[in-house]
Amino acid sequence: MAKKNVVVGIFVLAAFGLFTIGLFLIGNRHEMFARHMEFYTEFTNVSGLAKGSKVQVAGMDAGQVLDIGIPNSPASKFRVRFRIEEKLHGLVRTDSLVSVGTEGIVGDTFLSIGPGSAQASAAAPQMTLRSKEPTQIGDLLDQAKGTIADVDSTVRNANGLLTTVGGNLNGALSDARTTLTNVNDVVVGVKQGRGAAGMLLRDDAVAGQIRETVANAQQASLNINHASAQANSLVSDIQSRGFPGKIDDTLAGVKDTVANLDASSQQIRQTVADLTAPDAQGVTAGVNLQESLSNVNDATKNLAEDSEALKHNLFFRPFFRHRGYYNLVHVTPDQYRKNRLVSDSSNHRAWISEDQLFQKDSQGTEQLTDTGKKLLDTTLMQFGDSIIESPVIVEGYSNEGDLVRRMAISRHRSLLVRSYLVKRFQLVPGNVDSVALQDQTPKGVGHSTWNGVSILVLKPQS
């Protein structure tokens, strides 16, 4: 009986120990034992943000939203209370800007805190940080639609004006051609002796009438002078009625129409520039869109595999081991460096420096060069079929600038190379992942620091 009681006691202690270890691991996973600091911010529109939403500082997971205070009037704002890990407090400054972001196109909403400037002091706990209202894509599209409608109306008005002016010019030219034809007929008739002028030139009988004609011409000259005076009076009357001013006003209206057309074109160009501009980490809109679509593909693939694993065992971690790799979305750079799987010498690994792969465009954004693409082709082909059968990880490195800039550049480089490899070799997107490691490499891989990328092909896991 005593022996049985000892066995039961040992079993209970072992179960309690396993429960304690599991509780610690789960708590550590959700950062329950880390030290945190609380802050506040305010929004007019929370854009889907909810209690428990993730908080990021400079793109790194840092905490979660604790509470959202509901305003008591339309003039008030939502007051958001959130917390971050104390180790990231140095990046949160008094001039840091808080905004609402979305993971990909249809991903979860999260709170994003931009790193402040080095000149500003660190934000004190319980401080209310500045916020930037979320921009709705629908509002931008409505604004662009209205601008395009204005441009279309302006172009139609300008086209009508030009059509009217062209018609008037065509009429004037037609009248001028008719007048020239009539003059030519008169000259021919005179040469042939037709009419009074022809008779004057060819019939001597009318020579005696020349004197009388000259007298009549003198009288006609007097009449012309009188008519000229009347014409001057008529011009003065026209000027007094403001007709020249009205003509000037019409021309000014045409100029204003052209100016409005130019302003509308500038608004369209500015709207397109805002949509395609790099984000706060310096990553272009094209790269962000590629990353978002890649995350959607990875999420869909992982959901199907998780469902299949749950059919066989509640603890489906071995299922991911059988798949051969882990999803790196929730793995921090420090955790990645300490993982013995990535430093295993049996893996295939290639180191390529940044001057062999990238060059900056006119806007200062790094792009893959043609030489760099050929180098990536040669590197991947030397791995053979293992790039199809095994997981591939693209590690991005950068030693330029401060912590935030190194993180942004290394992330940009890893995403560029990952996107090229998936398209070039038709790889399954779920088998290719990327990680930004700044300039620090995993231990035992032959380099302590690096500036460029490293392509890691993992050996299959049993």
PATORGU-256372 format. One line per field, with one value per residue (C-alpha): residue number from 1; x, y negated, z negated. Coordinates in nm, 2 decimals, padded with zeros to 4 digits. Layout:
// PATORGU-256372
k = (NUM	...) .
X = (X	...) .
Y = (Y	...) .
Z = (Z	...) .
This chain:
// PATORGU-256372
k = (1	2	3	4	5	6	7	8	9	10	11	12	13	14	15	16	17	18	19	20	21	22	23	24	25	26	27	28	29	30	31	32	33	34	35	36	37	38	39	40	41	42	43	44	45	46	47	48	49	50	51	52	53	54	55	56	57	58	59	60	61	62	63	64	65	66	67	68	69	70	71	72	73	74	75	76	77	78	79	80	81	82	83	84	85	86	87	88	89	90	91	92	93	94	95	96	97	98	99	100	101	102	103	104	105	106	107	108	109	110	111	112	113	114	115	116	117	118	119	120	121	122	123	124	125	126	127	128	129	130	131	132	133	134	135	136	137	138	139	140	141	142	143	144	145	146	147	148	149	150	151	152	153	154	155	156	157	158	159	160	161	162	163	164	165	166	167	168	169	170	171	172	173	174	175	176	177	178	179	180	181	182	183	184	185	186	187	188	189	190	191	192	193	194	195	196	197	198	199	200	201	202	203	204	205	206	207	208	209	210	211	212	213	214	215	216	217	218	219	220	221	222	223	224	225	226	227	228	229	230	231	232	233	234	235	236	237	238	239	240	241	242	243	244	245	246	247	248	249	250	251	252	253	254	255	256	257	258	259	260	261	262	263	264	265	266	267	268	269	270	271	272	273	274	275	276	277	278	279	280	281	282	283	284	285	286	287	288	289	290	291	292	293	294	295	296	297	298	299	300	301	302	303	304	305	306	307	308	309	310	311	312	313	314	315	316	317	318	319	320	321	322	323	324	325	326	327	328	329	330	331	332	333	334	335	336	337	338	339	340	341	342	343	344	345	346	347	348	349	350	351	352	353	354	355	356	357	358	359	360	361	362	363	364	365	366	367	368	369	370	371	372	373	374	375	376	377	378	379	380	381	382	383	384	385	386	387	388	389	390	391	392	393	394	395	396	397	398	399	400	401	402	403	404	405	406	407	408	409	410	411	412	413	414	415	416	417	418	419	420	421	422	423	424	425	426	427	428	429	430	431	432	433	434	435	436	437	438	439	440	441	442	443	444	445	446	447	448	449	450	451	452	453	454	455	456	457	458	459	460	461	462) .
X = (00.00	00.28	00.45	00.13	00.10	00.46	00.39	00.07	00.26	00.54	00.28	00.10	00.42	00.53	00.19	00.21	00.56	00.45	00.16	00.39	00.63	00.34	00.20	00.54	00.59	00.24	00.29	00.63	00.48	00.23	00.48	00.30	00.62	00.79	00.80	00.57	00.49	00.15	00.07	-00.24	-00.34	-00.66	-00.84	-01.16	-01.19	-01.03	-01.08	-01.15	-00.89	-01.01	-00.91	-00.62	-00.50	-00.12	00.10	00.42	00.72	00.92	00.77	00.85	00.58	00.59	00.26	-00.11	-00.41	-00.55	-00.87	-01.05	-01.26	-01.58	-01.64	-01.95	-02.02	-01.93	-01.68	-01.48	-01.23	-01.17	-00.91	-00.68	-00.48	-00.20	00.12	00.47	00.77	01.00	01.31	01.16	01.10	01.41	01.24	00.92	00.98	00.76	00.74	00.65	00.35	00.08	-00.13	-00.36	-00.22	-00.34	-00.14	-00.16	-00.48	-00.73	-00.52	-00.57	-00.57	-00.28	-00.15	00.18	00.42	00.69	01.03	01.07	01.37	01.70	01.66	01.33	01.32	01.19	00.81	00.71	00.48	00.10	00.18	-00.07	00.12	00.03	-00.18	-00.24	-00.59	-00.61	-00.65	-00.93	-00.86	-01.22	-01.18	-00.87	-01.06	-01.36	-01.12	-00.95	-01.28	-01.40	-01.07	-01.10	-01.46	-01.34	-01.06	-01.30	-01.54	-01.26	-01.13	-01.49	-01.52	-01.18	-01.27	-01.59	-01.41	-01.14	-01.41	-01.59	-01.27	-01.17	-01.51	-01.47	-01.12	-01.25	-01.52	-01.28	-01.04	-01.33	-01.43	-01.07	-01.04	-01.37	-01.24	-00.91	-01.10	-01.32	-01.01	-00.85	-01.16	-01.16	-00.80	-00.86	-01.16	-00.97	-00.70	-00.96	-01.13	-01.44	-01.61	-01.54	-01.17	-01.12	-01.28	-01.06	-00.75	-00.85	-01.12	-00.98	-01.33	-01.34	-01.02	-01.22	-01.40	-01.08	-01.10	-01.45	-01.35	-01.07	-01.31	-01.54	-01.24	-01.17	-01.52	-01.50	-01.19	-01.38	-01.66	-01.40	-01.26	-01.61	-01.67	-01.33	-01.44	-01.77	-01.57	-01.35	-01.67	-01.80	-01.48	-01.50	-01.86	-01.76	-01.48	-01.71	-01.95	-01.67	-01.65	-01.26	-01.29	-01.54	-01.30	-01.02	-01.24	-01.32	-00.95	-00.89	-01.15	-00.97	-00.65	-00.82	-00.96	-00.62	-00.48	-00.75	-00.67	-00.30	-00.40	-00.62	-00.34	-00.10	-00.36	-00.38	00.00	00.02	-00.25	-00.06	00.27	00.10	-00.03	00.31	00.54	00.76	00.63	00.78	01.05	01.15	00.98	00.81	00.44	00.53	00.74	00.47	00.21	00.43	00.48	00.11	00.01	00.28	00.15	-00.20	-00.07	00.13	-00.17	-00.40	-00.15	-00.09	-00.47	-00.52	-00.22	-00.33	-00.68	-00.53	-00.30	-00.58	-00.76	-00.47	-00.35	-00.43	-00.06	00.02	00.37	00.52	00.32	00.52	00.84	00.74	00.67	01.03	01.03	00.86	00.67	00.89	00.61	00.61	00.99	01.20	01.55	01.71	01.51	01.60	01.98	01.97	01.79	02.03	01.84	01.96	02.32	02.34	02.65	02.46	02.24	02.33	02.42	02.54	02.67	02.63	02.74	02.52	02.75	02.71	02.32	02.18	02.20	01.99	01.75	01.68	01.47	01.74	01.56	01.76	01.68	01.82	02.07	02.09	02.43	02.28	01.99	02.24	02.45	02.13	02.05	02.40	02.39	02.05	02.14	02.44	02.20	02.02	01.68	01.72	01.56	01.24	01.24	01.36	01.26	01.45	01.51	01.64	01.83	01.86	02.15	02.25	02.51	02.39	02.26	02.09	01.88	01.56	01.73	01.93	01.60	01.42	01.70	01.76	01.39	01.37	01.67	01.53	01.19	01.34	01.55	01.26	01.02	01.27	01.35	00.98	00.91	01.23	01.24	00.86	00.90	00.60	00.56	00.49	00.84	01.03	01.05	01.25	01.39	01.56	01.86	02.01	02.39	02.41	02.43	02.35	02.63	02.85	02.79	03.13	03.05	02.97	02.84	02.73	02.60	02.39	02.19	02.24	02.04	01.98	01.85	01.74	01.80	01.47	01.35	01.24) .
Y = (00.00	-00.24	-00.16	-00.24	-00.58	-00.67	-00.59	-00.80	-01.09	-01.07	-01.07	-01.38	-01.57	-01.49	-01.60	-01.92	-01.98	-01.94	-02.17	-02.44	-02.41	-02.43	-02.74	-02.91	-02.84	-02.97	-03.27	-03.34	-03.30	-03.57	-03.79	-03.76	-03.76	-04.04	-04.39	-04.64	-05.01	-05.16	-05.46	-05.63	-05.77	-05.90	-05.85	-05.98	-05.65	-05.33	-05.16	-04.81	-04.82	-04.61	-04.52	-04.26	-04.39	-04.37	-04.67	-04.72	-04.95	-05.02	-04.71	-04.48	-04.31	-04.49	-04.45	-04.47	-04.70	-04.69	-04.90	-05.14	-05.41	-05.49	-05.87	-06.02	-06.27	-06.31	-06.58	-06.34	-06.07	-05.70	-05.68	-05.38	-05.24	-05.00	-04.85	-04.77	-04.58	-04.79	-04.69	-04.89	-05.20	-05.37	-05.39	-05.56	-05.93	-06.23	-06.30	-05.94	-05.91	-05.63	-05.50	-05.21	-04.96	-04.64	-04.32	-04.28	-04.35	-04.15	-04.09	-04.19	-04.55	-04.66	-04.97	-05.09	-05.33	-05.50	-05.56	-05.92	-06.15	-06.13	-06.49	-06.42	-06.28	-05.93	-05.92	-05.89	-05.60	-05.69	-05.96	-06.03	-06.00	-06.18	-05.99	-05.99	-05.92	-05.60	-05.67	-05.49	-05.36	-05.43	-05.81	-05.82	-05.66	-05.89	-06.19	-06.06	-06.00	-06.35	-06.49	-06.28	-06.41	-06.77	-06.71	-06.55	-06.85	-07.10	-06.91	-06.91	-07.29	-07.35	-07.13	-07.32	-07.66	-07.54	-07.41	-07.75	-07.94	-07.69	-07.74	-08.12	-08.10	-07.87	-08.12	-08.41	-08.22	-08.13	-08.50	-08.59	-08.33	-08.46	-08.82	-08.73	-08.54	-08.85	-09.08	-08.84	-08.85	-09.23	-09.25	-09.01	-09.21	-09.54	-09.38	-09.26	-09.60	-09.51	-09.75	-10.12	-10.07	-09.86	-10.13	-10.40	-10.21	-10.12	-10.37	-10.72	-10.86	-10.87	-11.07	-11.39	-11.27	-11.23	-11.59	-11.54	-11.22	-11.39	-11.65	-11.38	-11.20	-11.52	-11.53	-11.17	-11.24	-11.49	-11.24	-10.98	-11.22	-11.28	-10.90	-10.85	-11.10	-10.90	-10.58	-10.73	-10.83	-10.47	-10.32	-10.55	-10.44	-10.08	-10.14	-10.33	-10.03	-09.80	-09.56	-09.53	-09.46	-09.18	-09.03	-09.05	-08.88	-08.60	-08.54	-08.55	-08.28	-08.06	-08.11	-08.02	-07.70	-07.60	-07.67	-07.46	-07.18	-07.20	-07.21	-06.90	-06.71	-06.80	-06.66	-06.33	-06.30	-06.38	-06.12	-05.85	-05.95	-05.92	-05.57	-05.45	-05.63	-05.42	-05.36	-05.48	-05.20	-05.30	-05.00	-05.08	-05.02	-04.74	-04.55	-04.59	-04.46	-04.16	-04.08	-04.11	-03.87	-03.63	-03.65	-03.57	-03.26	-03.14	-03.19	-02.99	-02.71	-02.70	-02.70	-02.39	-02.21	-02.30	-02.16	-01.84	-01.81	-01.86	-01.55	-01.33	-01.49	-01.79	-01.85	-01.91	-02.05	-01.73	-01.79	-02.11	-01.92	-01.67	-01.95	-02.05	-02.41	-02.67	-02.98	-03.28	-03.54	-03.52	-03.44	-03.74	-03.79	-03.69	-03.37	-03.29	-03.34	-03.11	-02.82	-02.53	-02.43	-02.73	-02.69	-02.31	-02.25	-02.00	-02.28	-02.44	-02.81	-03.08	-03.43	-03.72	-04.08	-04.38	-04.53	-04.21	-04.23	-04.58	-04.93	-05.23	-05.39	-05.76	-05.77	-05.61	-05.27	-04.95	-04.73	-04.40	-04.44	-04.22	-04.10	-04.02	-03.82	-03.61	-03.55	-03.43	-03.20	-03.04	-03.01	-02.84	-02.60	-02.47	-02.34	-02.12	-01.96	-02.05	-02.39	-02.22	-01.95	-02.15	-02.48	-02.79	-03.09	-03.43	-03.62	-03.99	-04.19	-04.56	-04.76	-05.10	-05.37	-05.31	-05.02	-05.12	-05.18	-04.85	-04.67	-04.84	-04.78	-04.42	-04.35	-04.52	-04.31	-03.98	-04.04	-04.14	-03.83	-03.60	-03.74	-03.69	-03.33	-03.23	-03.38	-03.27	-02.90	-02.86	-02.77	-02.71	-03.03	-02.84	-02.68	-03.00	-03.25	-03.56	-03.71	-04.05	-04.02	-04.37	-04.29	-04.01	-03.65	-03.32	-03.17	-02.91	-02.99	-03.13	-03.51	-03.72	-04.02	-04.06	-04.32	-04.17	-03.84	-03.47	-03.20	-02.90	-02.56	-02.35	-01.98	-01.78	-01.71	-01.37) .
Z = (00.00	-00.09	00.24	00.43	00.25	00.35	00.71	00.70	00.54	00.80	01.08	00.93	00.89	01.25	01.38	01.17	01.30	01.66	01.60	01.46	01.75	02.00	01.82	01.83	02.20	02.29	02.07	02.23	02.58	02.50	02.32	01.99	01.78	01.96	01.81	01.99	02.00	02.07	02.29	02.44	02.78	02.93	03.26	03.43	03.62	03.49	03.82	03.68	03.39	03.10	02.74	02.76	03.10	03.16	03.10	03.31	03.25	03.57	03.73	03.43	03.22	02.89	02.70	02.72	02.69	02.33	02.36	02.60	02.43	02.61	02.66	02.51	02.79	03.17	03.07	02.85	02.96	02.88	02.61	02.66	02.38	02.48	02.35	02.49	02.37	02.16	02.37	02.66	02.46	02.60	02.95	02.82	02.80	02.72	03.10	03.19	03.41	03.36	03.65	03.73	03.98	04.14	04.20	04.58	04.77	04.56	04.25	03.88	03.77	03.54	03.37	03.52	03.33	03.54	03.38	03.27	03.34	03.15	03.04	02.86	02.50	02.42	02.37	02.00	01.89	01.91	02.16	02.45	02.78	03.09	03.34	03.72	03.84	04.06	04.43	04.60	04.95	05.04	04.96	05.19	05.47	05.43	05.44	05.75	05.91	05.85	05.98	06.30	06.35	06.31	06.56	06.81	06.78	06.83	07.13	07.28	07.23	07.38	07.67	07.73	07.72	07.96	08.20	08.20	08.26	08.54	08.71	08.70	08.85	09.13	09.21	09.22	09.45	09.68	09.71	09.78	10.06	10.21	10.20	10.37	10.65	10.71	10.73	10.98	11.20	11.20	11.30	11.59	11.70	11.70	11.92	12.17	12.19	12.00	11.77	11.71	11.62	11.94	12.15	11.99	12.08	12.44	12.57	12.67	12.67	12.30	12.26	12.25	11.95	11.74	11.61	11.50	11.33	11.15	11.02	10.90	10.73	10.53	10.41	10.32	10.12	09.91	09.86	09.75	09.49	09.35	09.34	09.16	08.89	08.85	08.82	08.55	08.36	08.40	08.26	07.96	07.90	07.91	07.66	07.43	07.42	07.28	07.58	07.55	07.18	07.25	07.51	07.25	06.99	07.24	07.30	06.92	06.88	07.14	06.94	06.61	06.78	06.88	06.53	06.37	06.61	06.51	06.14	06.18	06.35	06.06	05.81	06.00	06.01	05.63	05.56	05.75	05.58	05.23	05.32	05.44	05.19	04.95	04.60	04.27	04.29	04.65	04.82	05.15	05.22	05.47	05.22	04.95	05.19	05.28	04.91	04.84	05.12	05.00	04.64	04.77	04.96	04.65	04.43	04.66	04.68	04.31	04.23	04.45	04.29	03.93	04.00	04.13	03.83	03.58	03.72	03.60	03.28	03.06	03.00	03.37	03.33	03.48	03.79	03.85	03.79	04.05	04.29	04.26	04.14	03.91	04.01	03.93	03.89	03.50	03.46	03.35	03.49	03.16	03.14	03.50	03.44	03.13	03.32	03.37	03.68	03.89	03.78	03.86	04.08	04.29	04.44	04.77	04.72	04.96	04.87	05.12	05.03	05.11	05.37	05.58	05.58	05.54	05.67	05.58	05.83	05.88	05.56	05.35	05.32	05.37	05.66	05.79	06.07	06.38	06.26	05.92	06.07	06.27	05.95	05.77	06.06	06.04	05.66	05.65	05.94	05.75	05.48	05.73	05.64	05.27	05.34	05.44	05.18	04.88	04.71	04.83	04.60	04.73	04.46	04.50	04.35	04.33	04.13	04.25	04.00	03.67	03.55	03.73	04.06	04.05	03.98	04.27	04.52	04.42	04.45	04.79	04.92	04.79	04.95	05.29	05.31	05.19	05.45	05.73	05.63	05.61	05.96	06.12	06.01	05.97	05.60	05.37	05.18	04.86	04.88	04.91	04.61	04.53	04.21	04.13	03.90	03.92	03.93	03.67	03.80	03.62	03.42	03.58	03.95	04.04	04.01	03.71	03.91	04.27	04.52	04.79	04.80	04.71	04.87	04.64	04.77	04.47	04.46	04.44	04.08	03.98) .
